Amino acid sequence: APAMHENLRASWQSAQAWLVGYYLLMPDHLHLFCAPHDASFTLEKWVTFWERQFRRLHKDPNARWQPHPFHHRLRREESYGDKWNYVRENPGRNGLAQNAGDWPYQGMMNSLRW
């Protein structure tokens, strides 16, 4: 998982059309918050790009992404901070970490403004 985490971060750094804010990598899924940096790239094109970058870096053939991921767009009335606080509790709810901050596979790449 440490190599997957680092390769994921490197993939996002090379995919600057959208910027990743907070993220949390679980053993079987990924949560990330992102915002467009280049409006000419759709979210789907951006995801395809960073997934390809990730596969080039992370040469594990068993590492697969969900074929049709779920995207939830935050609306103005929704709080980014509240959503992140809920997401970051996942490792604790799943018995993987005592405290949310103890989970090593999370972070923030960019400060996003909503």
Beta strands, then each sheet from edge to edge (+ up, - down):
strand 1: 18-25
strand 2: 30-36
strand 3: 106-108
sheet 1: 2+ 1- 3+
end
